[in-house]
Amino acid sequence: MKDTIIVVVAHNSDHVIAAGGTIAKKAKFGHKVITIICSYGVKSQPHLREDVVIKQRERETHKASQLLGIKDVIHLEQARYQDKTILKNIVDIVKREKPTMVLTHPQSLRPDHRAVNHLVVDMIRNKVLSCPVYTFHSRGITGIRKPRPLLVINTTKHFPTKAQALLTHKSRKLFTSLYLWKIILTDRYTGFLHRYKYAEVFDRIF
């Protein structure tokens, strides 16, 4: 049986950085991956017009999605996470797609990431989600990892695809260069801990 995996993130590169190898691997084996992006992140480039940034983000996301094998990318075009419309839109997608797995941000110091986490947790509390829900692995605000069940994915064969997908985000070259080194070091170290060359880890929250 094939899975339907929904990845809910704040910005257009978040899923590539945190789960690009896993996404590529799942898609390679025929599973359906859908990414929901809640914001275009236009404030990161205040010197450019909003419509210019949006077009750049959409173009880069499309290229990255093709590389990773993502079936569908849904931009919600909203950054006001307290607006109930954004939650309703995600709920509608979840009810339509009936995912077998959801991936999202952990609790974080970054407001956008934390807000997305809260949206997913709200769906758990309201029994919208019945499938396993995982957050990108993090030690959280306290720096101490909570003892949750781990999902470890060997991404050795798919790490080059992840790196290539990240490099499609050319509108922010410095950001991309820094995060390329980060994912190399993080995924390599995670792989070492779990006896793989490269790996990604997720915490199960439901």
C-alpha atoms as a printed R data frame, in Angstrom:
    type eleno elety resid chain resno      x      y      z
1   ATOM     1    CA   MET     A     1  0.000  0.000  0.000
2   ATOM     2    CA   LYS     A     2  1.321  3.428 -0.985
3   ATOM     3    CA   ASP     A     3  1.501  6.272  1.527
4   ATOM     4    CA   THR     A     4  0.220  9.819  1.181
5   ATOM     5    CA   ILE     A     5  2.562 12.131  3.047
6   ATOM     6    CA   ILE     A     6  1.694 15.749  3.760
7   ATOM     7    CA   VAL     A     7  4.532 18.079  4.740
8   ATOM     8    CA   VAL     A     8  3.381 21.337  6.366
9   ATOM     9    CA   VAL     A     9  6.012 24.085  6.499
10  ATOM    10    CA   ALA     A    10  6.300 27.830  6.938
11  ATOM    11    CA   HIS     A    11  8.561 28.663  3.983
12  ATOM    12    CA   ASN     A    12  9.456 27.245  0.588
13  ATOM    13    CA   SER     A    13 12.845 25.775  1.517
14  ATOM    14    CA   ASP     A    14 12.011 24.411  4.980
15  ATOM    15    CA   HIS     A    15 10.941 20.961  3.796
16  ATOM    16    CA   VAL     A    16 14.047 20.627  1.622
17  ATOM    17    CA   ILE     A    17 16.384 21.433  4.510
18  ATOM    18    CA   ALA     A    18 14.660 19.289  7.136
19  ATOM    19    CA   ALA     A    19 13.270 16.388  5.107
20  ATOM    20    CA   GLY     A    20 14.513 16.585  1.524
21  ATOM    21    CA   GLY     A    21 16.191 13.189  1.620
22  ATOM    22    CA   THR     A    22 13.140 11.503  3.112
23  ATOM    23    CA   ILE     A    23 10.824 13.154  0.588
24  ATOM    24    CA   ALA     A    24 13.025 12.068 -2.329
25  ATOM    25    CA   LYS     A    25 13.203  8.516 -0.985
26  ATOM    26    CA   LYS     A    26  9.451  8.225 -0.406
27  ATOM    27    CA   ALA     A    27  8.674  9.644 -3.850
28  ATOM    28    CA   LYS     A    28 11.189  7.297 -5.476
29  ATOM    29    CA   PHE     A    29  9.297  4.333 -4.040
30  ATOM    30    CA   GLY     A    30  6.006  5.597 -5.441
31  ATOM    31    CA   HIS     A    31  4.542  7.289 -2.380
32  ATOM    32    CA   LYS     A    32  2.575 10.514 -2.853
33  ATOM    33    CA   VAL     A    33  4.131 13.587 -1.238
34  ATOM    34    CA   ILE     A    34  2.233 16.862 -0.896
35  ATOM    35    CA   THR     A    35  3.828 20.009  0.490
36  ATOM    36    CA   ILE     A    36  1.808 22.813  2.073
37  ATOM    37    CA   ILE     A    37  3.743 26.090  2.266
38  ATOM    38    CA   CYS     A    38  2.109 28.665  4.522
39  ATOM    39    CA   SER     A    39  4.094 31.774  3.572
40  ATOM    40    CA   TYR     A    40  6.209 33.117  0.725
41  ATOM    41    CA   GLY     A    41  8.610 34.739  3.200
42  ATOM    42    CA   VAL     A    42  8.625 38.052  1.342
43  ATOM    43    CA   LYS     A    43 10.023 39.935  4.349
44  ATOM    44    CA   SER     A    44 13.372 38.187  3.920
45  ATOM    45    CA   GLN     A    45 14.019 40.342  0.832
46  ATOM    46    CA   PRO     A    46 12.577 43.773  1.736
47  ATOM    47    CA   HIS     A    47 14.518 45.484 -1.063
48  ATOM    48    CA   LEU     A    48 12.407 43.699 -3.702
49  ATOM    49    CA   ARG     A    49  8.758 44.131 -4.622
50  ATOM    50    CA   GLU     A    50  6.474 41.523 -3.106
51  ATOM    51    CA   ASP     A    51  5.291 40.225 -6.479
52  ATOM    52    CA   VAL     A    52  8.898 39.744 -7.621
53  ATOM    53    CA   VAL     A    53  9.744 37.715 -4.512
54  ATOM    54    CA   ILE     A    54  6.611 35.584 -4.896
55  ATOM    55    CA   LYS     A    55  7.466 34.726 -8.502
56  ATOM    56    CA   GLN     A    56 11.028 33.802 -7.491
57  ATOM    57    CA   ARG     A    57  9.781 31.599 -4.665
58  ATOM    58    CA   GLU     A    58  7.256 29.827 -6.882
59  ATOM    59    CA   ARG     A    59  9.845 29.188 -9.595
60  ATOM    60    CA   GLU     A    60 12.401 27.845 -7.121
61  ATOM    61    CA   THR     A    61  9.824 25.703 -5.324
62  ATOM    62    CA   HIS     A    62  8.682 24.190 -8.616
63  ATOM    63    CA   LYS     A    63 12.244 23.216 -9.574
64  ATOM    64    CA   ALA     A    64 12.994 21.771 -6.140
65  ATOM    65    CA   SER     A    65  9.718 19.833 -6.134
66  ATOM    66    CA   GLN     A    66 10.468 18.289 -9.519
67  ATOM    67    CA   LEU     A    67 13.852 17.108 -8.272
68  ATOM    68    CA   LEU     A    68 12.414 15.634 -5.066
69  ATOM    69    CA   GLY     A    69  9.430 14.026 -6.784
70  ATOM    70    CA   ILE     A    70  6.797 15.985 -4.876
71  ATOM    71    CA   LYS     A    71  3.356 15.360 -6.350
72  ATOM    72    CA   ASP     A    72  1.760 18.667 -5.416
73  ATOM    73    CA   VAL     A    73  2.819 21.948 -3.811
74  ATOM    74    CA   ILE     A    74  0.152 24.141 -2.245
75  ATOM    75    CA   HIS     A    75  0.990 27.771 -1.410
76  ATOM    76    CA   LEU     A    76 -1.490 29.176  1.082
77  ATOM    77    CA   GLU     A    77 -0.179 32.722  0.526
78  ATOM    78    CA   GLN     A    78 -0.859 33.631  4.135
79  ATOM    79    CA   ALA     A    79  1.463 34.623  6.939
80  ATOM    80    CA   ARG     A    80 -1.077 35.599  9.595
81  ATOM    81    CA   TYR     A    81 -1.143 32.338 11.471
82  ATOM    82    CA   GLN     A    82 -3.726 33.590 13.949
83  ATOM    83    CA   ASP     A    83 -6.190 33.906 11.058
84  ATOM    84    CA   LYS     A    84 -8.553 30.923 11.218
85  ATOM    85    CA   THR     A    85 -8.658 30.787  7.407
86  ATOM    86    CA   ILE     A    86 -5.193 29.265  7.227
87  ATOM    87    CA   LEU     A    87 -6.184 26.420  9.565
88  ATOM    88    CA   LYS     A    88 -9.398 25.830  7.620
89  ATOM    89    CA   ASN     A    89 -7.441 25.593  4.360
90  ATOM    90    CA   ILE     A    90 -5.066 23.004  5.807
91  ATOM    91    CA   VAL     A    91 -7.952 21.040  7.326
92  ATOM    92    CA   ASP     A    92 -9.686 20.962  3.931
93  ATOM    93    CA   ILE     A    93 -6.528 19.594  2.287
94  ATOM    94    CA   VAL     A    94 -6.094 16.954  4.992
95  ATOM    95    CA   LYS     A    95 -9.702 15.791  4.680
96  ATOM    96    CA   ARG     A    96 -9.392 15.594  0.904
97  ATOM    97    CA   GLU     A    97 -6.028 13.819  0.741
98  ATOM    98    CA   LYS     A    98 -6.400 11.549  3.811
99  ATOM    99    CA   PRO     A    99 -2.670 11.378  4.632
100 ATOM   100    CA   THR     A   100 -1.024  8.343  6.159
101 ATOM   101    CA   MET     A   101  1.770 10.507  7.581
102 ATOM   102    CA   VAL     A   102  2.291 14.204  8.363
103 ATOM   103    CA   LEU     A   103  5.639 15.966  8.781
104 ATOM   104    CA   THR     A   104  5.991 19.478 10.197
105 ATOM   105    CA   HIS     A   105  8.082 21.846 12.309
106 ATOM   106    CA   PRO     A   106  8.867 21.173 15.967
107 ATOM   107    CA   GLN     A   107  8.366 23.727 18.709
108 ATOM   108    CA   SER     A   108 10.874 26.394 17.796
109 ATOM   109    CA   LEU     A   109 12.258 29.791 18.721
110 ATOM   110    CA   ARG     A   110 11.337 30.920 15.206
111 ATOM   111    CA   PRO     A   111  7.790 32.366 15.357
112 ATOM   112    CA   ASP     A   112  6.692 31.131 11.906
113 ATOM   113    CA   HIS     A   113  7.876 27.582 12.569
114 ATOM   114    CA   ARG     A   114  6.252 27.542 16.000
115 ATOM   115    CA   ALA     A   115  2.983 28.847 14.543
116 ATOM   116    CA   VAL     A   116  2.888 26.070 11.933
117 ATOM   117    CA   ASN     A   117  3.548 23.507 14.650
118 ATOM   118    CA   HIS     A   118  0.592 24.899 16.601
119 ATOM   119    CA   LEU     A   119 -1.659 24.587 13.546
120 ATOM   120    CA   VAL     A   120 -0.834 20.896 13.211
121 ATOM   121    CA   VAL     A   121 -1.210 20.301 16.953
122 ATOM   122    CA   ASP     A   122 -4.640 21.950 16.780
123 ATOM   123    CA   MET     A   123 -5.653 19.425 14.124
124 ATOM   124    CA   ILE     A   124 -4.499 16.603 16.384
125 ATOM   125    CA   ARG     A   125 -6.489 17.978 19.316
126 ATOM   126    CA   ASN     A   126 -9.587 18.420 17.176
127 ATOM   127    CA   LYS     A   127 -9.214 14.866 15.814
128 ATOM   128    CA   VAL     A   128 -8.786 16.040 12.229
129 ATOM   129    CA   LEU     A   129 -5.631 13.944 12.024
130 ATOM   130    CA   SER     A   130 -5.660 10.237 12.779
131 ATOM   131    CA   CYS     A   131 -2.366  9.280 11.106
132 ATOM   132    CA   PRO     A   132  1.136  9.373 12.619
133 ATOM   133    CA   VAL     A   133  2.486 12.929 12.926
134 ATOM   134    CA   TYR     A   134  6.214 13.643 13.078
135 ATOM   135    CA   THR     A   135  8.197 16.821 13.615
136 ATOM   136    CA   PHE     A   136 11.600 17.567 12.172
137 ATOM   137    CA   HIS     A   137 14.133 16.447 14.770
138 ATOM   138    CA   SER     A   138 15.078 19.164 17.242
139 ATOM   139    CA   ARG     A   139 16.309 19.518 20.784
140 ATOM   140    CA   GLY     A   140 13.782 22.303 21.202
141 ATOM   141    CA   ILE     A   141 13.923 25.550 23.110
142 ATOM   142    CA   THR     A   142 15.493 24.021 26.219
143 ATOM   143    CA   GLY     A   143 18.238 22.237 24.274
144 ATOM   144    CA   ILE     A   144 17.134 18.923 25.777
145 ATOM   145    CA   ARG     A   145 15.502 16.414 23.463
146 ATOM   146    CA   LYS     A   146 12.304 14.960 24.864
147 ATOM   147    CA   PRO     A   147 12.154 11.135 24.922
148 ATOM   148    CA   ARG     A   148  9.850 10.614 21.938
149 ATOM   149    CA   PRO     A   149  9.835  7.714 19.492
150 ATOM   150    CA   LEU     A   150 12.243  8.404 16.651
151 ATOM   151    CA   LEU     A   151 11.762  7.759 12.971
152 ATOM   152    CA   VAL     A   152 15.186  7.315 11.377
153 ATOM   153    CA   ILE     A   153 15.411  7.410  7.579
154 ATOM   154    CA   ASN     A   154 18.550  6.302  5.749
155 ATOM   155    CA   THR     A   155 18.909  9.007  3.082
156 ATOM   156    CA   THR     A   156 22.378  8.085  1.807
157 ATOM   157    CA   LYS     A   157 21.261  7.429 -1.774
158 ATOM   158    CA   HIS     A   158 19.044 10.503 -1.831
159 ATOM   159    CA   PHE     A   159 21.240 13.128 -0.175
160 ATOM   160    CA   PRO     A   160 22.666 14.361 -3.529
161 ATOM   161    CA   THR     A   161 19.100 15.026 -4.700
162 ATOM   162    CA   LYS     A   162 18.366 16.932 -1.493
163 ATOM   163    CA   ALA     A   163 21.467 19.087 -1.957
164 ATOM   164    CA   GLN     A   164 20.581 19.759 -5.580
165 ATOM   165    CA   ALA     A   165 17.029 20.743 -4.584
166 ATOM   166    CA   LEU     A   166 18.367 23.213 -2.026
167 ATOM   167    CA   LEU     A   167 20.634 24.787 -4.642
168 ATOM   168    CA   THR     A   168 17.616 25.682 -6.782
169 ATOM   169    CA   HIS     A   169 16.900 28.493 -4.292
170 ATOM   170    CA   LYS     A   170 19.180 30.917 -6.107
171 ATOM   171    CA   SER     A   171 17.454 34.131 -5.034
172 ATOM   172    CA   ARG     A   172 19.165 33.844 -1.635
173 ATOM   173    CA   LYS     A   173 22.664 32.641 -2.467
174 ATOM   174    CA   LEU     A   174 24.199 33.326  0.964
175 ATOM   175    CA   PHE     A   175 21.322 31.549  2.714
176 ATOM   176    CA   THR     A   176 21.624 28.578  0.363
177 ATOM   177    CA   SER     A   177 25.399 28.312  0.791
178 ATOM   178    CA   LEU     A   178 25.163 28.375  4.581
179 ATOM   179    CA   TYR     A   179 22.389 25.809  4.703
180 ATOM   180    CA   LEU     A   180 24.135 23.546  2.231
181 ATOM   181    CA   TRP     A   181 26.991 23.193  4.708
182 ATOM   182    CA   LYS     A   182 24.502 22.794  7.540
183 ATOM   183    CA   ILE     A   183 22.651 19.901  5.905
184 ATOM   184    CA   ILE     A   184 25.918 18.205  4.939
185 ATOM   185    CA   LEU     A   185 27.166 18.317  8.533
186 ATOM   186    CA   THR     A   186 23.801 17.592 10.177
187 ATOM   187    CA   ASP     A   187 22.778 14.703  7.931
188 ATOM   188    CA   ARG     A   188 26.270 13.235  7.983
189 ATOM   189    CA   TYR     A   189 26.417 13.359 11.789
190 ATOM   190    CA   THR     A   190 22.889 11.946 12.076
191 ATOM   191    CA   GLY     A   191 23.914  9.154  9.734
192 ATOM   192    CA   PHE     A   192 26.992  8.441 11.829
193 ATOM   193    CA   LEU     A   193 24.848  8.137 14.975
194 ATOM   194    CA   HIS     A   194 22.586  5.599 13.283
195 ATOM   195    CA   ARG     A   195 25.232  3.752 11.236
196 ATOM   196    CA   TYR     A   196 24.388  5.258  7.875
197 ATOM   197    CA   LYS     A   197 26.325  7.669  5.694
198 ATOM   198    CA   TYR     A   198 23.472 10.204  5.680
199 ATOM   199    CA   ALA     A   199 20.211 10.149  7.604
200 ATOM   200    CA   GLU     A   200 17.269 12.272  8.723
201 ATOM   201    CA   VAL     A   201 15.454 11.875 12.021
202 ATOM   202    CA   PHE     A   202 11.936 12.817 13.072
203 ATOM   203    CA   ASP     A   203 10.159 12.889 16.444
204 ATOM   204    CA   ARG     A   204  6.727 11.315 16.647
205 ATOM   205    CA   ILE     A   205  4.224 13.559 18.441
206 ATOM   206    CA   PHE     A   206  1.052 11.620 17.604
